[in-house]
């Protein structure tokens, strides 16, 4: 007879430690933001045994929160409208930088999308702020399908996950801005070089050469960087041609 293998059930605290470790590793992962957000939601849903988790980021200029990642299969929930800072449960969490739990969102007047929650089968909610050095950048939602009173240990784990995720997101955004600034500098240098080549070859002013590059970009629906690269490549080919 074949030995029956028993499925090993790990203690809850080991799952929590593993989840925190996974999120901590994201801080220096170099992942793009969208991929990072999906992983945060996935890990949170798993460790919290949650029906639906969602991550919202705050737009400080518009003062509103937008759902950026969720593993919910409800398209209606996934397309929820943005939430103004201070409005609803999530808006208050982000504004006041404090945790809010709701036993049944379908019956709580503070919850904005009660009809969507009803259709999506959502019941209890734990919403925690995501903050970096006291500055809130978003919120992490954890829902259950039945009434559930979140315990302090559960909220401690959820808050720890949110704080780790906030640092990872901040790093990813800083990295993105750094890459964008570097690309912008490279683009300016290429356009300046192309402008210089056109100015010399066509005996025109640099300002006129710039307008020609701009016009070619609009006419061909290519970026000015692509036009500049083509001009520079043509000069290099010409320079390497028969003497």
ROGUMAR-667017 format. One record per residue: residue in three letters; y, x, z of N, C-alpha, C in turn; residue number from 1. Coordinates in Angstrom, 3 decimals. Atoms other than C-alpha are relative to their C-alpha. Example, Ala and Ser with C-alpha at 12.3 -4.5 7.8 and 13.67 -1.06 7.14 Angstrom:
{site ALA,{-1.190,0.890,0.000},{-4.500,12.300,7.800},{1.200,0.900,0.000},1}
{site SER,{-1.190,-0.820,-0.060},{-1.060,13.670,7.140},{1.090,-0.770,0.730},2}
***
This chain:
{site UNK,{-1.195,0.834,0.000},{0.000,0.000,0.000},{1.253,0.874,0.000},1}
{site UNK,{-1.242,-0.759,0.079},{3.481,1.137,-0.845},{0.848,-0.276,1.232},2}
{site UNK,{-0.875,0.156,-1.171},{5.796,1.761,2.038},{1.255,-0.760,-0.388},3}
{site UNK,{-1.202,0.794,0.284},{8.632,-0.738,2.183},{1.211,0.747,0.564},4}
{site UNK,{-1.201,-0.725,-0.418},{11.995,1.012,2.271},{1.012,-0.971,0.578},5}
{site UNK,{-1.011,0.838,-0.621},{14.442,-0.516,4.664},{1.397,0.474,-0.399},6}
{site UNK,{-1.386,-0.335,0.355},{18.071,-0.677,3.618},{0.753,0.397,1.268},7}
{site UNK,{-0.714,-0.495,-1.176},{20.069,1.401,6.044},{1.363,-0.666,0.093},8}
{site UNK,{-1.298,0.636,-0.220},{23.007,-0.475,7.504},{0.844,0.905,0.885},9}
{site UNK,{-0.835,-0.928,-0.751},{25.747,1.886,8.574},{0.932,-0.757,0.941},10}
{site UNK,{-0.947,0.635,-0.922},{27.916,1.055,11.598},{1.356,-0.192,-0.665},11}
{site UNK,{-1.290,0.333,0.610},{31.279,-0.508,10.752},{0.983,1.161,0.076},12}
{site UNK,{-0.978,-1.074,-0.157},{33.225,2.446,12.120},{-0.216,1.133,-1.005},13}
{site UNK,{0.264,-1.029,1.005},{31.468,4.815,9.682},{0.577,-0.402,-1.352},14}
{site UNK,{-0.604,0.507,1.240},{32.552,2.609,6.774},{1.507,0.187,0.042},15}
{site UNK,{-1.453,-0.125,-0.145},{36.089,2.690,8.135},{0.446,1.446,-0.159},16}
{site UNK,{-0.322,-1.431,0.127},{36.107,6.479,8.463},{-0.103,0.440,-1.459},17}
{site UNK,{0.192,-0.354,1.411},{34.757,6.798,4.924},{1.142,-0.529,-0.854},18}
{site UNK,{-1.106,0.600,0.761},{37.428,4.436,3.598},{1.291,0.771,0.205},19}
{site UNK,{-1.212,-0.771,-0.296},{40.223,6.327,5.352},{-0.036,1.359,-0.691},20}
{site UNK,{0.160,-1.292,0.669},{38.838,9.571,3.940},{0.267,-0.127,-1.493},21}
{site UNK,{-0.211,0.226,1.432},{38.809,8.136,0.412},{1.480,-0.152,-0.321},22}
{site UNK,{-1.438,0.211,0.222},{42.422,6.975,0.689},{0.774,1.295,0.229},23}
{site UNK,{-0.679,-1.269,-0.281},{43.478,10.295,2.218},{-0.137,0.955,-1.172},24}
{site UNK,{0.233,-0.883,1.153},{41.941,12.139,-0.736},{0.882,-0.373,-1.193},25}
{site UNK,{-0.850,0.446,1.109},{44.112,10.059,-3.082},{1.388,0.632,0.059},26}
{site UNK,{-1.347,-0.560,-0.178},{47.237,11.701,-1.655},{0.242,1.189,-0.919},27}
{site UNK,{-0.145,-1.179,0.861},{46.596,14.879,-3.651},{-0.896,-0.092,-1.233},28}
{site UNK,{0.969,0.177,1.088},{44.367,13.382,-6.354},{0.594,0.244,-1.382},29}
{site UNK,{-0.621,-0.148,1.318},{46.900,13.547,-9.205},{-0.294,-1.167,-0.929},30}
{site UNK,{0.294,1.174,0.825},{45.778,10.106,-10.406},{1.295,-0.666,-0.444},31}
{site UNK,{-1.148,0.790,0.428},{48.150,7.959,-12.416},{0.121,-1.203,0.929},32}
{site UNK,{-0.292,1.018,-1.002},{49.770,5.197,-10.366},{-0.893,-1.235,-0.121},33}
{site UNK,{0.793,1.221,0.179},{47.919,2.202,-11.871},{-1.433,0.185,0.486},34}
{site UNK,{1.372,-0.293,-0.416},{44.526,3.814,-11.315},{-0.080,0.163,1.514},35}
{site UNK,{-0.042,-0.207,-1.440},{45.470,4.824,-7.789},{0.079,-1.342,0.734},36}
{site UNK,{-0.169,1.305,-0.636},{46.555,1.268,-6.903},{-1.295,-0.805,-0.035},37}
{site UNK,{1.274,0.722,0.115},{43.288,-0.200,-8.179},{-1.027,0.541,0.995},38}
{site UNK,{0.944,-0.608,-0.937},{41.286,2.253,-6.063},{0.323,-0.392,1.442},39}
{site UNK,{-0.417,0.395,-1.350},{43.307,1.422,-2.930},{-0.482,-1.414,0.307},40}
{site UNK,{0.407,1.394,-0.182},{42.638,-2.300,-3.382},{-1.520,-0.121,0.112},41}
{site UNK,{1.460,0.043,0.001},{38.955,-1.734,-4.121},{-0.580,0.492,1.325},42}
{site UNK,{0.484,-0.575,-1.264},{38.388,0.466,-1.046},{0.333,-0.926,1.170},43}
{site UNK,{-0.413,0.903,-1.077},{40.337,-1.927,1.195},{-0.874,-1.249,0.045},44}
{site UNK,{0.838,1.198,0.064},{38.369,-4.971,0.018},{-1.403,0.280,0.525},45}
{site UNK,{1.354,-0.357,-0.416},{35.100,-3.150,0.625},{-0.097,0.189,1.514},46}
{site UNK,{0.098,-0.305,-1.427},{35.807,-1.886,4.130},{0.355,-1.214,0.860},47}
{site UNK,{-0.397,1.178,-0.761},{37.413,-5.179,5.242},{-0.881,-1.213,-0.310},48}
{site UNK,{0.858,1.121,0.440},{34.708,-7.342,3.568},{0.864,-1.192,-0.377},49}
{site UNK,{-0.998,1.007,0.345},{37.590,-9.265,2.047},{-0.293,-0.679,-1.326},50}
{site UNK,{0.167,0.757,1.249},{37.367,-12.006,-0.575},{1.000,0.482,-1.038},51}
{site UNK,{-1.061,-0.444,0.908},{40.660,-10.914,-2.087},{0.947,0.944,0.730},52}
{site UNK,{-1.032,-0.915,-0.490},{42.931,-7.934,-1.489},{1.036,0.141,-1.106},53}
{site UNK,{-1.043,-0.229,1.002},{46.234,-7.424,-3.221},{1.022,0.973,0.549},54}
{site UNK,{-1.002,-0.999,-0.360},{48.838,-4.697,-3.220},{1.281,-0.328,-0.739},55}
{site UNK,{-1.305,0.307,0.592},{52.504,-5.470,-3.818},{0.947,1.157,0.249},56}
{site UNK,{-1.001,-1.053,-0.155},{55.220,-2.908,-4.425},{1.403,-0.603,-0.028},57}
{site UNK,{-1.372,0.485,-0.107},{58.875,-3.398,-3.578},{0.901,0.666,-1.032},58}
{site UNK,{-1.048,-0.501,0.892},{61.554,-3.060,-6.244},{1.292,-0.037,0.811},59}
{site UNK,{-1.177,-0.005,-0.882},{64.522,-1.925,-4.095},{1.267,-0.496,-0.670},60}
{site UNK,{-1.196,0.467,0.703},{67.071,-2.784,-6.789},{0.024,-1.527,-0.109},61}
{site UNK,{0.088,1.466,0.131},{65.863,-6.338,-7.406},{-0.304,-0.681,1.327},62}
{site UNK,{0.377,0.520,-1.317},{64.793,-6.735,-3.756},{-1.092,-1.055,-0.118},63}
{site UNK,{1.133,0.905,0.137},{61.527,-8.352,-4.749},{-1.308,0.778,-0.053},64}
{site UNK,{1.326,-0.618,-0.023},{57.820,-7.639,-4.393},{-0.853,-0.568,-1.125},65}
{site UNK,{0.828,0.389,1.130},{55.415,-7.702,-7.321},{-1.445,0.421,0.239},66}
{site UNK,{1.412,-0.337,-0.100},{51.614,-7.850,-7.303},{-0.312,1.076,-1.045},67}
{site UNK,{0.288,-1.116,0.901},{50.573,-4.489,-8.774},{-1.490,0.259,-0.160},68}
{site UNK,{1.442,-0.204,0.092},{46.827,-4.478,-8.063},{-0.711,-1.035,0.860},69}
{site UNK,{0.824,0.940,-0.749},{44.170,-6.959,-6.948},{-1.389,-0.028,-0.624},70}
{site UNK,{1.337,0.160,0.570},{40.422,-7.435,-7.324},{-0.378,-1.485,-0.049},71}
{site UNK,{0.247,1.441,0.088},{40.803,-11.237,-7.338},{-0.404,-0.379,-1.430},72}
{site UNK,{0.415,0.465,1.332},{39.034,-13.007,-10.218},{0.834,-1.202,-0.434},73}
{site UNK,{-0.868,1.139,0.327},{41.637,-15.806,-10.098},{1.196,0.468,-0.821},74}
{site UNK,{-1.121,-0.374,0.863},{43.985,-15.379,-13.048},{1.306,-0.573,0.525},75}
{site UNK,{-1.199,0.649,-0.532},{46.406,-17.796,-11.408},{0.591,0.837,1.134},76}
{site UNK,{-0.482,-0.846,-1.098},{46.608,-15.590,-8.312},{0.569,1.302,-0.544},77}
{site UNK,{-0.431,-1.283,0.570},{46.913,-12.427,-10.398},{1.365,-0.091,-0.666},78}
{site UNK,{-1.272,0.179,0.700},{49.920,-13.911,-12.219},{1.051,-0.673,0.873},79}
{site UNK,{-0.975,0.590,-0.923},{51.755,-15.064,-9.104},{1.397,0.569,-0.260},80}
{site UNK,{-1.375,-0.502,0.208},{55.566,-14.840,-9.449},{0.392,0.991,1.079},81}
{site UNK,{-0.497,-0.979,-0.972},{57.443,-12.059,-7.705},{0.561,-0.716,1.227},82}
{site UNK,{-0.456,0.582,-1.270},{58.440,-12.638,-4.088},{1.249,0.739,0.469},83}
{site UNK,{-1.246,-0.594,-0.463},{61.971,-12.058,-2.851},{-0.171,0.589,1.398},84}
{site UNK,{0.038,-0.644,-1.308},{62.433,-9.718,0.100},{0.490,-0.994,1.053},85}
{site UNK,{-0.379,0.933,-1.061},{62.497,-11.852,3.259},{-0.588,-1.382,-0.165},86}
{site UNK,{0.585,1.315,0.251},{60.759,-14.845,1.671},{-1.516,0.032,0.161},87}
{site UNK,{1.441,0.087,-0.134},{57.235,-16.018,2.439},{-0.530,0.999,1.021},88}
{site UNK,{0.634,-0.925,-0.950},{54.754,-14.020,4.491},{0.246,1.448,-0.413},89}
{site UNK,{-0.133,-1.382,0.489},{54.822,-10.885,2.325},{1.450,0.468,0.057},90}
{site UNK,{-1.411,-0.359,-0.015},{58.605,-10.927,2.025},{0.497,0.352,1.388},91}
{site UNK,{-0.386,-0.279,-1.392},{58.976,-11.027,5.810},{-0.628,1.298,0.500},92}
{site UNK,{0.688,-1.234,-0.407},{56.408,-8.293,6.342},{0.754,1.220,-0.514},93}
{site UNK,{-0.711,-1.124,0.604},{58.285,-6.014,3.946},{1.395,0.175,0.590},94}
{site UNK,{-1.361,-0.077,-0.542},{61.703,-6.864,5.366},{0.020,0.481,1.451},95}
{site UNK,{0.009,-0.300,-1.424},{60.749,-6.572,9.035},{-0.912,1.177,0.357},96}
{site UNK,{0.915,-1.128,-0.210},{58.155,-3.772,8.623},{-0.938,-0.263,1.186},97}
{site UNK,{0.953,0.332,-1.062},{55.614,-5.556,10.815},{-1.156,-0.818,-0.580},98}
{site UNK,{1.201,0.712,0.427},{52.126,-7.044,10.488},{0.130,-1.490,0.306},99}
{site UNK,{0.063,1.442,-0.241},{51.730,-10.820,10.090},{-1.390,-0.490,-0.386},100}
{site UNK,{1.306,0.609,0.270},{48.419,-12.694,10.344},{0.156,-1.514,-0.036},101}
{site UNK,{-0.027,1.454,0.139},{47.862,-16.294,9.278},{-1.437,-0.495,0.015},102}
{site UNK,{1.367,0.506,-0.112},{44.780,-18.294,10.249},{-0.412,-0.788,-1.242},103}
{site UNK,{0.299,0.775,1.215},{45.021,-20.620,7.220},{1.266,-0.103,-0.849},104}
{site UNK,{-1.206,-0.022,0.845},{47.555,-19.923,4.468},{0.228,-1.331,-0.699},105}
{site UNK,{-0.115,1.282,0.696},{46.836,-23.336,2.927},{0.785,-1.019,0.815},106}
{site UNK,{-0.687,0.938,-0.879},{48.468,-25.011,5.923},{1.243,0.609,0.652},107}
{site UNK,{-1.153,-0.676,-0.597},{51.190,-22.514,6.807},{1.208,-0.147,-0.923},108}
{site UNK,{-1.187,0.284,0.822},{54.631,-23.563,5.558},{0.719,1.265,-0.460},109}
{site UNK,{-0.653,-1.259,0.400},{55.779,-19.935,5.373},{-0.613,0.577,-1.268},110}
{site UNK,{0.706,-0.559,1.161},{53.202,-19.185,2.677},{0.459,-0.727,-1.263},111}
{site UNK,{-0.634,0.602,1.178},{54.805,-19.760,-0.726},{-0.994,-0.681,-0.940},112}
{site UNK,{0.919,0.514,1.033},{51.773,-20.301,-2.997},{-1.223,-0.676,0.620},113}
{site UNK,{1.120,0.674,-0.668},{49.680,-22.706,-0.912},{-0.941,-0.676,-0.989},114}
{site UNK,{0.843,0.666,1.005},{48.458,-24.573,-4.001},{-0.930,1.000,-0.687},115}
{site UNK,{0.827,-1.045,0.632},{47.208,-21.330,-5.602},{-1.081,0.455,0.974},116}
{site UNK,{0.969,-0.406,-1.017},{45.526,-20.331,-2.344},{-1.131,-1.013,0.107},117}
{site UNK,{0.999,1.077,-0.070},{43.734,-23.683,-2.245},{-0.991,0.113,-1.142},118}
{site UNK,{0.874,-0.066,1.176},{42.404,-23.329,-5.781},{-0.800,1.304,-0.057},119}
{site UNK,{0.684,-1.299,0.019},{41.484,-19.646,-5.292},{-0.970,0.168,1.169},120}
{site UNK,{0.924,-0.072,-1.129},{39.564,-20.380,-2.088},{0.412,1.002,1.054},121}
{site UNK,{-0.496,-0.948,-0.997},{41.788,-18.271,0.173},{0.310,-0.736,1.296},122}
{site UNK,{-0.239,0.650,-1.289},{42.066,-19.012,3.875},{0.843,0.889,0.920},123}
{site UNK,{-0.747,-0.853,-0.944},{43.007,-16.393,6.501},{0.596,1.218,-0.710},124}
{site UNK,{-0.709,-1.142,0.612},{45.424,-13.571,5.724},{0.487,0.975,1.059},125}
{site UNK,{-0.636,-1.076,-0.769},{46.362,-10.242,7.247},{0.860,0.760,-0.997},126}
{site UNK,{-0.935,-0.697,0.898},{49.445,-8.743,5.613},{0.665,1.131,0.775},127}
{site UNK,{-0.562,-1.164,-0.699},{50.526,-5.232,6.583},{0.983,0.730,-0.912},128}
{site UNK,{-0.975,-0.740,0.813},{53.555,-3.224,5.444},{-0.534,1.363,-0.416},129}
{site UNK,{0.301,-1.358,0.453},{53.185,-0.026,3.445},{1.311,0.770,0.099},130}
{site UNK,{-1.252,-0.714,-0.252},{55.754,2.449,4.671},{-0.189,1.503,0.016},131}
{site UNK,{-0.039,-1.461,-0.038},{56.647,6.118,4.288},{1.218,0.403,0.818},132}
{site UNK,{-1.074,-0.417,-0.910},{58.689,7.563,7.174},{0.924,-1.166,0.345},133}
{site UNK,{-0.763,1.173,-0.399},{59.769,4.065,8.166},{0.599,-0.795,-1.143},134}
{site UNK,{-0.551,0.705,1.173},{60.824,3.078,4.633},{-1.119,-0.783,-0.679},135}
{site UNK,{1.026,0.860,0.582},{58.817,0.106,3.353},{0.041,0.076,-1.526},136}
{site UNK,{0.082,-0.045,1.463},{57.604,0.473,-0.245},{-0.840,-1.149,-0.554},137}
{site UNK,{0.819,1.110,0.476},{55.313,-2.551,-0.374},{-0.799,-0.609,1.136},138}
{site UNK,{0.836,0.654,-1.005},{52.631,-4.573,1.396},{-1.429,-0.113,-0.517},139}
{site UNK,{1.424,0.107,0.330},{48.845,-4.835,1.490},{-0.534,-1.287,0.616},140}
{site UNK,{0.541,1.285,-0.445},{47.197,-8.286,1.706},{-1.511,0.051,0.081},141}
{site UNK,{1.454,0.096,-0.153},{43.686,-8.955,2.976},{-0.335,-1.455,0.347},142}
{site UNK,{0.338,1.411,-0.190},{42.279,-12.497,2.623},{-1.485,-0.185,0.329},143}
{site UNK,{1.392,0.419,-0.182},{39.095,-14.200,3.822},{-0.148,-1.402,-0.574},144}
{site UNK,{0.246,1.328,0.566},{37.457,-17.328,2.402},{-0.194,-1.058,1.085},145}
{site UNK,{0.140,0.913,-1.131},{36.899,-18.844,5.876},{0.978,0.422,1.086},146}
{site UNK,{-0.922,-0.316,-1.087},{39.050,-19.003,8.988},{-0.517,1.207,0.780},147}
{site UNK,{0.384,-1.243,-0.669},{39.054,-15.599,10.621},{1.191,0.525,0.791},148}
{site UNK,{-1.052,-0.584,-0.834},{41.067,-14.241,13.517},{-0.171,1.511,-0.025},149}
{site UNK,{0.087,-1.454,0.140},{41.737,-10.602,12.708},{0.153,0.675,1.367},150}
{site UNK,{-0.020,-0.707,-1.281},{40.993,-8.306,15.639},{0.944,1.192,-0.076},151}
{site UNK,{-0.876,-1.180,-0.024},{43.162,-5.403,16.751},{-0.633,1.190,-0.726},152}
{site UNK,{0.619,-1.110,0.738},{40.612,-2.808,15.504},{0.071,-0.203,-1.524},153}
{site UNK,{-0.083,0.285,1.442},{40.574,-4.530,12.094},{1.414,0.265,-0.517},154}
{site UNK,{-1.395,-0.192,0.417},{44.366,-4.518,11.912},{0.398,1.469,0.063},155}
{site UNK,{-0.272,-1.439,-0.107},{44.495,-0.892,13.051},{-0.521,0.730,-1.240},156}
{site UNK,{0.586,-0.623,1.194},{42.169,0.104,10.189},{0.816,-0.368,-1.233},157}
{site UNK,{-0.769,0.451,1.165},{44.111,-2.005,7.667},{1.361,0.689,-0.056},158}
{site UNK,{-1.302,-0.685,-0.056},{47.420,-0.480,8.816},{-0.137,1.475,-0.361},159}
{site UNK,{0.240,-1.413,0.320},{45.962,3.030,8.606},{-0.218,0.177,-1.497},160}
{site UNK,{0.222,-0.047,1.450},{44.754,2.342,5.059},{1.322,-0.172,-0.753},161}
{site UNK,{-1.286,0.263,0.660},{48.178,0.956,4.114},{0.928,1.209,0.082},162}
{site UNK,{-0.871,-1.165,-0.172},{50.017,3.978,5.533},{-0.447,1.186,-0.847},163}
{site UNK,{0.540,-1.076,0.840},{47.705,6.463,3.794},{0.302,-0.284,-1.468},164}
{site UNK,{-0.249,0.395,1.390},{48.061,4.524,0.548},{1.476,0.172,-0.360},165}
{site UNK,{-1.439,-0.122,0.257},{51.859,4.500,0.869},{0.383,1.440,-0.326},166}
{site UNK,{-0.282,-1.420,0.259},{51.941,8.306,1.021},{-0.535,0.408,-1.373},167}
{site UNK,{0.584,-0.317,1.307},{49.613,8.555,-1.996},{0.850,-0.557,-1.132},168}
{site UNK,{-0.843,0.643,1.017},{51.793,6.123,-3.971},{1.324,0.745,-0.157},169}
{site UNK,{-1.261,-0.753,0.023},{54.961,7.991,-3.018},{-0.174,1.317,-0.759},170}
{site UNK,{0.273,-1.260,0.693},{53.412,11.264,-4.213},{-0.176,-0.212,-1.495},171}
{site UNK,{0.243,0.297,1.414},{52.273,9.676,-7.478},{1.313,-0.308,-0.718},172}
{site UNK,{-1.291,0.346,0.615},{55.765,8.289,-8.137},{0.890,1.233,-0.137},173}
{site UNK,{-0.777,-1.243,0.085},{57.410,11.632,-7.352},{-0.508,0.883,-1.133},174}
{site UNK,{0.620,-0.785,1.067},{54.959,13.354,-9.690},{0.378,-0.560,-1.364},175}
{site UNK,{-0.377,0.648,1.262},{55.720,10.805,-12.417},{1.446,0.297,-0.355},176}
{site UNK,{-1.419,-0.293,0.263},{59.466,11.329,-12.026},{0.186,1.452,-0.410},177}
{site UNK,{-0.094,-1.427,0.345},{58.980,15.104,-12.165},{-0.449,0.228,-1.438},178}
{site UNK,{0.490,-0.147,1.372},{56.924,14.817,-15.361},{0.991,-0.585,-1.000},179}
{site UNK,{-0.975,0.648,0.890},{59.502,12.461,-16.883},{1.225,0.888,-0.188},180}
{site UNK,{-1.166,-0.879,0.081},{62.344,14.847,-16.050},{-0.308,1.216,-0.860},181}
{site UNK,{0.403,-1.159,0.789},{60.407,17.758,-17.560},{-0.082,-0.349,-1.486},182}
{site UNK,{0.094,0.452,1.393},{59.690,15.776,-20.731},{1.385,-0.219,-0.599},183}
{site UNK,{-1.363,0.252,0.474},{63.344,14.743,-20.995},{0.707,1.316,-0.329},184}
{site UNK,{-0.608,-1.308,0.240},{64.448,18.381,-20.720},{-0.557,0.622,-1.282},185}
{site UNK,{0.637,-0.536,1.208},{61.940,19.452,-23.396},{0.530,-0.702,-1.242},186}
{site UNK,{-0.514,0.782,1.133},{63.128,16.644,-25.681},{1.410,0.431,-0.363},187}
{site UNK,{-1.383,-0.432,0.266},{66.773,17.690,-25.291},{0.029,1.349,-0.698},188}
{site UNK,{0.048,-1.336,0.600},{65.893,21.299,-26.153},{-0.453,-0.081,-1.466},189}
{site UNK,{0.488,0.151,1.380},{63.968,20.223,-29.273},{1.073,-0.592,-0.905},190}
{site UNK,{-1.060,0.632,0.800},{66.813,17.992,-30.471},{1.130,0.989,-0.256},191}
{site UNK,{-1.048,-1.007,0.175},{69.333,20.779,-29.876},{-0.393,1.028,-1.065},192}
{site UNK,{0.495,-0.967,0.984},{67.161,23.188,-31.901},{0.028,-0.597,-1.399},193}
{site UNK,{0.014,0.665,1.302},{66.742,20.668,-34.737},{1.432,-0.201,-0.518},194}
{site UNK,{-1.413,0.198,0.372},{70.476,19.948,-34.703},{0.592,1.307,-0.542},195}
{site UNK,{-0.469,-1.320,0.429},{71.178,23.680,-35.037},{-0.522,0.344,-1.400},196}
{site UNK,{0.610,-0.279,1.310},{68.756,24.000,-38.000},{0.687,-0.812,-1.091},197}
{site UNK,{-0.654,0.868,0.992},{70.281,21.013,-39.835},{1.429,0.442,-0.272},198}
{site UNK,{-1.395,-0.420,0.124},{73.783,22.239,-39.159},{0.117,1.246,-0.895},199}
{site UNK,{-0.014,-1.230,0.795},{72.992,25.668,-40.672},{-0.398,-0.259,-1.457},200}
{site UNK,{0.526,0.194,1.353},{70.990,24.460,-43.672},{0.863,-0.925,-0.855},201}
{site UNK,{-0.813,0.953,0.771},{73.298,21.593,-44.651},{1.489,0.299,0.104},202}
{site UNK,{-1.408,-0.392,-0.192},{76.533,23.350,-43.625},{0.838,-1.179,0.499},203}
{site UNK,{-0.726,1.134,-0.599},{77.609,20.427,-41.476},{0.206,0.278,1.482},204}
{site UNK,{-0.267,-0.169,-1.424},{78.964,20.080,-37.965},{-1.213,-0.432,0.821},205}
{site UNK,{1.114,0.392,-0.861},{76.433,19.868,-35.110},{0.006,-1.484,0.356},206}
{site UNK,{-0.109,1.424,-0.330},{77.746,16.388,-34.234},{-0.507,-0.867,-1.150},207}
{site UNK,{0.481,0.746,1.167},{77.037,15.212,-37.779},{-1.519,0.155,-0.143},208}
{site UNK,{1.447,-0.231,0.050},{73.555,16.795,-37.671},{-0.715,-0.902,1.008},209}
{site UNK,{0.586,0.872,-1.023},{72.876,14.846,-34.478},{-0.071,-1.433,-0.495},210}
{site UNK,{-0.015,1.370,0.514},{73.892,11.577,-36.132},{-1.058,-0.200,-1.079},211}
{site UNK,{1.034,0.089,1.032},{71.552,12.344,-39.046},{-1.389,-0.151,0.626},212}
{site UNK,{1.287,0.099,-0.711},{68.633,12.852,-36.642},{-0.148,-1.394,0.600},213}
{site UNK,{0.000,1.330,-0.611},{69.569,9.630,-34.863},{-0.275,-1.080,-1.036},214}
{site UNK,{0.175,0.993,1.064},{69.771,7.682,-38.141},{-1.435,0.024,-0.532},215}
{site UNK,{1.374,-0.133,0.490},{66.419,9.061,-39.342},{-0.983,-0.615,1.000},216}
{site UNK,{0.838,0.574,-1.050},{64.897,8.029,-36.025},{-0.015,-1.522,-0.100},217}
{site UNK,{-0.096,1.450,0.102},{66.149,4.464,-36.440},{-0.650,-0.522,-1.281},218}
{site UNK,{0.535,0.440,1.293},{65.189,4.227,-40.116},{-1.526,0.066,-0.053},219}
{site UNK,{1.458,-0.191,0.060},{61.642,5.498,-39.611},{-0.733,-0.574,1.215},220}
{site UNK,{0.570,0.532,-1.241},{61.120,3.899,-36.178},{-0.844,1.049,0.741},221}
{site UNK,{0.602,-1.091,-0.749},{60.120,7.255,-34.781},{1.000,0.468,1.050},222}
{site UNK,{-0.910,-0.494,-1.036},{61.537,8.880,-31.671},{0.801,1.179,-0.538},223}
{site UNK,{-0.811,-1.148,0.407},{64.297,11.461,-31.972},{-0.771,1.293,0.239},224}
{site UNK,{0.820,-1.187,-0.253},{61.847,13.955,-30.491},{-0.944,0.254,-1.183},225}
{site UNK,{0.914,-0.150,1.136},{59.381,13.307,-33.350},{0.743,0.515,-1.230},226}
{site UNK,{-0.809,-0.465,1.141},{62.147,13.774,-35.939},{0.367,1.466,0.193},227}
{site UNK,{-0.378,-1.380,-0.295},{63.295,16.968,-34.228},{-1.175,0.946,-0.206},228}
{site UNK,{1.198,-0.830,0.161},{59.732,18.338,-34.132},{-0.334,0.201,-1.481},229}
{site UNK,{0.267,-0.097,1.437},{59.352,17.596,-37.869},{0.963,0.985,-0.661},230}
{site UNK,{-1.005,-0.919,0.553},{62.581,19.465,-38.676},{-0.340,1.444,0.366},231}
{site UNK,{0.341,-1.349,-0.461},{61.537,22.468,-36.598},{-1.256,0.504,-0.699},232}
{site UNK,{1.233,-0.390,0.679},{58.043,22.495,-38.153},{0.283,0.372,-1.464},233}
{site UNK,{-0.347,-0.293,1.400},{59.531,22.371,-41.663},{0.669,1.364,-0.116},234}
{site UNK,{-0.666,-1.304,0.002},{61.740,25.377,-40.833},{-1.033,1.113,0.205},235}
{site UNK,{1.012,-1.032,-0.260},{58.727,27.307,-39.454},{-0.901,0.217,-1.212},236}
{site UNK,{0.835,-0.113,1.210},{56.636,26.540,-42.565},{0.755,0.745,-1.076},237}
{site UNK,{-0.844,-0.654,1.014},{59.518,27.617,-44.789},{0.123,1.496,0.295},238}
{site UNK,{-0.145,-1.410,-0.397},{59.936,30.845,-42.811},{-1.261,0.800,-0.255},239}
{site UNK,{1.279,-0.675,0.191},{56.225,31.673,-43.188},{-0.470,-0.002,-1.477},240}
{site UNK,{0.389,0.114,1.400},{56.166,30.904,-46.924},{0.145,1.326,-0.750},241}
{site UNK,{-0.096,-1.211,0.828},{56.094,33.415,-49.808},{1.394,0.588,0.076},242}
{site UNK,{-1.284,-0.697,-0.085},{58.828,36.024,-49.497},{0.602,0.184,-1.397},243}
***
